[in-house]
């Protein structure tokens, strides 16, 4: 019978783990850009345990493992391990059947501050001595033989379907930082109360596989690529994340104000000195969410202005965002350089699969 390494009721710091080879593939899917909140996990604390896999769910919105362990008093306990989406696994060629129920594993990561025996896994040590880093910010803990999916080489050859022509190609978001004002956003009193009441473990719509609206579809897209295509006179901003498309109407002077609100809103675009400027209104989505900014409500008056600016080398896009909503913000909020999108030649979209764990 497996045992917890350390005290099951008091999570320990600076512990160690190996894990079964099968679990390696499952947990590699942790991008720098998490698509749902990880705020409940304590990044300053590491704990580890070992046990037997009793359930595996290898689907979006995040991969999940249930591990049965034995506490020091002999009682059986269960750990819930959380990763992120499976797209990086698929792109790395990792088969989805690498782990089986009944596999004995050891695991380590950041414990939840909210829920007992819940963990965001960061490191895995394989039986052959290879250490798998499951998060782009993770540091090696036990081995010099490191395996990291983000360190794998990328084929630089453009695919025929992704020949560069200005902005119209596939872009992948890089890691980003919360805006400086996110720690103390300029919220109205009612918006601040609503944010303080937000519980990401219960209130996050994505936990029920509800497709995200604006701005979350792009501001917290979990590292999924985007693609701009032309469709007649308009531009479609396609997102691998939930397979969502946003139509950007490019006709000068178009009035979208009489249209029914939708989660993605209604977007009008224009070119300005080579940059694509997109103004979105009519948003019917409950939360305004950036990294570091959770549970902020948004009203029907929300207006979001995005700027996509391509570098001179044409291999990166800088993304700026300005949001105005008098019911929520005491002044417009600006996130300059919030995301850098990088061109990924030949990258193909994969189908997004979201399954609710029952």
C-alpha positions in Angstrom: 0.0 0.0 0.0 1.3 3.5 -0.8 1.9 6.1 1.8 2.0 9.9 2.0 5.5 11.3 2.2 4.9 13.7 5.1 1.9 14.6 7.2 -1.4 14.3 5.3 -3.1 17.0 7.3 -0.2 19.5 7.3 1.3 20.0 3.9 5.1 20.0 4.0 7.6 22.2 2.3 10.6 21.2 0.1 9.8 17.5 -0.2 10.6 15.0 -3.0 8.8 12.7 -5.5 9.1 10.2 -8.3 6.1 9.4 -10.4 5.2 6.5 -12.7 6.1 7.0 -16.4 2.4 7.0 -17.4 1.7 10.1 -15.3 4.4 12.0 -17.1 2.4 12.4 -20.3 -0.8 13.3 -18.5 0.7 16.2 -16.5 2.8 17.8 -19.1 -0.1 20.0 -20.2 0.6 23.0 -18.0 1.1 26.1 -20.1 2.3 29.4 -18.8 -1.0 30.8 -19.5 -3.5 29.0 -17.3 -7.1 29.3 -18.7 -8.9 29.1 -15.4 -7.9 30.4 -12.0 -5.0 28.9 -10.1 -5.3 31.5 -7.3 -6.2 28.9 -4.7 -2.8 27.2 -5.0 0.1 28.4 -2.8 3.1 28.9 -5.1 5.4 29.3 -2.0 4.6 25.8 -0.7 5.6 22.4 -2.2 4.2 19.1 -0.9 4.4 15.6 -2.2 2.8 12.3 -1.8 2.5 8.9 -3.4 -0.5 6.7 -4.1 -2.5 4.7 -6.6 -4.4 6.2 -9.5 -8.1 5.5 -9.1 -9.5 7.9 -11.8 -8.1 9.7 -14.8 -9.9 12.4 -16.9 -7.7 13.5 -19.8 -9.8 16.3 -21.2 -10.2 20.1 -21.1 -10.8 22.3 -19.2 -8.0 20.7 -17.3 -6.5 17.2 -16.9 -7.4 15.6 -13.6 -6.1 12.6 -11.6 -7.6 11.1 -8.5 -4.9 9.4 -6.3 -5.7 7.1 -3.4 -3.2 7.4 -0.6 -2.8 5.9 2.9 -2.4 8.3 5.8 -0.1 7.6 8.8 -3.1 6.3 10.8 -3.8 3.8 8.1 -6.9 5.5 6.7 -7.4 5.8 2.9 -7.5 9.3 1.6 -7.8 10.7 -1.9 -5.8 13.5 -3.6 -7.1 15.5 -6.5 -4.4 16.6 -8.9 -5.0 19.3 -11.4 -3.2 20.2 -14.6 -4.3 22.2 -17.6 -5.5 21.5 -21.1 -4.3 18.6 -23.2 -3.2 20.5 -26.3 0.5 20.6 -25.5 0.5 16.8 -24.9 -1.2 16.3 -28.3 1.3 18.5 -30.1 4.2 16.7 -28.4 2.9 13.4 -29.7 2.0 12.1 -26.2 -0.6 9.4 -26.4 -3.6 9.9 -24.2 -3.5 6.4 -22.7 -0.1 6.8 -20.9 -1.6 6.3 -17.5 -3.9 3.6 -16.3 -6.1 3.2 -13.2 -4.1 1.2 -10.7 -0.8 2.8 -11.5 1.2 3.6 -8.3 2.7 7.1 -8.6 4.4 9.8 -6.6 3.6 13.5 -7.2 4.5 17.0 -6.0 3.3 20.5 -6.5 1.5 23.5 -5.0 -1.3 22.6 -2.5 -4.6 24.3 -2.4 -5.2 26.8 0.3 -8.9 26.2 0.0 -9.4 22.4 -0.3 -7.7 19.6 1.5 -5.6 17.2 -0.6 -5.9 19.2 -3.8 -2.7 20.1 -5.7 -1.4 21.9 -8.8 1.3 19.6 -10.0 4.6 21.2 -11.1 7.4 18.5 -11.1 7.6 14.8 -11.8 10.6 12.5 -11.4 10.6 9.5 -13.6 11.8 6.0 -12.5 14.7 6.3 -15.0 15.8 9.6 -13.3 14.3 12.0 -15.8 12.6 14.9 -14.1 9.6 16.4 -15.9 8.9 20.1 -15.4 5.1 20.6 -15.7 5.1 24.4 -15.6 7.1 26.9 -17.5 8.2 28.5 -14.2 9.1 25.2 -12.5 12.7 24.6 -11.5 14.4 21.2 -11.4 14.3 19.7 -7.9 15.9 16.3 -8.1 17.7 15.6 -11.3 20.0 17.0 -14.0 18.2 14.9 -16.6 15.4 17.4 -17.4 12.4 16.9 -19.7 10.3 20.0 -20.5 7.8 20.2 -23.2 8.5 23.9 -23.7 12.2 23.2 -24.3 11.5 20.9 -27.3 12.6 22.4 -30.6 10.1 23.9 -32.9 10.2 23.2 -36.7 10.9 26.6 -38.2 9.6 25.7 -41.7 6.3 27.3 -42.5 3.5 25.0 -43.5 1.9 25.7 -46.9 -1.3 26.6 -45.1 0.5 29.2 -43.0 2.4 31.3 -45.4 2.9 34.7 -43.8 0.9 37.5 -45.2 0.8 40.3 -42.6 -1.3 39.5 -39.6 -3.1 36.6 -41.4 -1.5 33.6 -39.8 -1.3 31.6 -36.6 -0.1 33.3 -33.4 0.6 31.8 -30.0 0.5 33.9 -26.8 3.5 33.9 -24.6 3.6 34.2 -20.8 2.5 37.6 -19.5 2.3 39.6 -16.3 -0.8 41.2 -14.7 -1.1 44.9 -15.2 0.5 47.0 -12.4 -3.0 48.2 -11.4 -4.4 44.7 -11.0 -3.4 44.5 -7.4 -5.6 47.5 -6.6 -7.9 48.0 -9.6 -10.0 51.2 -9.9 -13.3 49.5 -9.1 -16.5 51.1 -8.1 -17.8 50.1 -4.6 -20.4 47.7 -6.0 -17.9 46.1 -8.4 -15.4 45.6 -5.5 -18.1 43.9 -3.4 -18.9 41.6 -6.3 -15.3 40.8 -6.9 -14.7 40.0 -3.2 -17.7 37.6 -3.3 -16.4 35.8 -6.3 -15.3 32.2 -5.6 -13.2 30.7 -8.5 -13.8 27.2 -7.2 -17.6 27.6 -7.6 -18.3 30.6 -9.8 -16.0 30.1 -12.7 -18.3 29.4 -15.7 -15.5 27.4 -17.5 -15.7 24.7 -14.8 -19.0 23.8 -16.4 -17.5 23.9 -19.9 -19.3 27.2 -20.7 -17.4 28.8 -23.6 -15.8 32.1 -22.5 -16.9 35.5 -23.6 -14.9 38.8 -24.0 -12.3 39.6 -22.9 -11.5 36.2 -21.4 -11.5 34.4 -24.7 -8.3 36.3 -25.5 -7.1 37.7 -22.2 -6.9 34.3 -20.5 -6.9 31.8 -23.3 -4.6 29.2 -21.7 -1.9 29.5 -24.3 -4.1 28.4 -27.1 -3.2 29.9 -30.6 -5.2 32.4 -32.5 -5.5 32.9 -36.2 -6.7 35.9 -38.3 -8.4 35.1 -41.6 -10.2 37.3 -44.2 -13.8 36.6 -44.9 -15.2 38.8 -47.6 -14.9 42.3 -46.3 -14.4 41.3 -42.6 -11.7 39.7 -40.5 -12.4 36.6 -38.4 -10.3 36.1 -35.3 -10.3 32.4 -34.7 -9.3 30.9 -31.4 -8.4 27.3 -30.7 -9.8 27.9 -27.2 -13.2 26.3 -27.2 -13.2 26.6 -31.1 -14.5 30.2 -30.9 -14.6 32.7 -33.8 -15.0 36.4 -33.5 -16.1 38.4 -36.5 -14.4 41.8 -36.8 -16.5 44.0 -39.0 -14.3 46.2 -41.1 -16.8 48.4 -42.9 -16.2 52.0 -42.1 -18.8 53.6 -39.9 -20.7 50.4 -39.2 -23.2 50.7 -36.4 -23.4 47.5 -34.2 -25.4 49.1 -31.4 -28.8 47.6 -32.3 -27.6 44.0 -32.2 -28.5 41.7 -29.3 -25.6 41.3 -26.9 -23.6 38.0 -27.0 -20.8 36.6 -24.9 -18.3 37.7 -27.5 -20.0 41.0 -28.1 -19.9 42.8 -31.5 -16.6 44.0 -32.9 -15.7 46.7 -35.3 -12.2 47.1 -36.6 -10.0 49.5 -38.5 -6.3 49.8 -39.5 -4.2 52.5 -38.0 -0.6 52.8 -39.0 -0.4 49.1 -39.7 -2.0 48.1 -36.4 -5.4 46.4 -36.2 -7.7 48.3 -33.8 -10.8 46.4 -32.6 -13.6 48.0 -30.6 -16.1 45.6 -28.9 -19.4 46.4 -27.3 -22.6 44.5 -26.6 -20.9 42.0 -24.4 -23.1 39.6 -22.5 -20.5 37.8 -20.3 -20.5 38.1 -16.5 -16.8 38.8 -15.8 -14.0 41.0 -16.9 -10.9 38.9 -16.4 -7.2 39.5 -16.9 -4.4 37.6 -15.2 -4.2 38.8 -11.6 -7.7 40.2 -11.9 -10.4 37.6 -10.9 -14.1 37.9 -10.5 -14.6 41.5 -11.6 -18.1 42.0 -13.0 -18.9 43.8 -16.2 -22.0 45.6 -17.2 -23.7 46.0 -20.6 -21.9 49.3 -20.9 -18.5 47.6 -21.2 -16.4 48.8 -24.2 -13.1 47.0 -24.9 -10.6 48.5 -27.4 -7.8 46.1 -28.5 -4.7 47.0 -30.5 -2.7 44.3 -32.4 0.6 45.7 -33.5 3.1 43.6 -35.5 6.8 44.0 -35.1 9.0 45.2 -37.9 10.4 41.6 -38.2 6.7 40.5 -38.6 7.2 37.5 -36.2 5.4 39.0 -33.1 2.2 40.8 -32.3 2.0 43.1 -29.3 -1.5 43.2 -27.7 -2.9 46.2 -25.8 -6.3 46.5 -24.2 -8.3 49.4 -22.9 -11.6 48.8 -21.0 -14.2 51.4 -20.1 -17.3 50.6 -18.0 -18.6 53.3 -15.6 -20.5 50.7 -13.6 -17.4 48.8 -12.9 -14.3 51.1 -13.2 -13.8 54.5 -11.8 -11.6 55.2 -14.8 -10.7 53.4 -18.0 -8.2 50.6 -17.4 -5.3 50.1 -19.8 -3.1 47.0 -20.2 -0.3 47.9 -22.6 1.8 45.0 -23.9 -0.5 42.7 -22.0 0.3 39.7 -24.3 3.0 39.1 -26.9 1.8 36.7 -29.6 4.5 34.9 -31.5 4.2 33.5 -35.0 4.3 29.7 -35.0 4.9 28.5 -38.6 2.9 25.4 -39.5 1.0 25.1 -36.3 -2.4 23.6 -36.8 -5.5 24.1 -34.6 -6.6 21.1 -32.6 -10.2 20.3 -31.6 -11.0 21.6 -28.1 -12.6 19.0 -25.9 -14.2 20.0 -22.7 -15.7 17.4 -20.3 -17.2 18.1 -16.9 -16.1 15.7 -14.2 -19.2 14.2 -12.6 
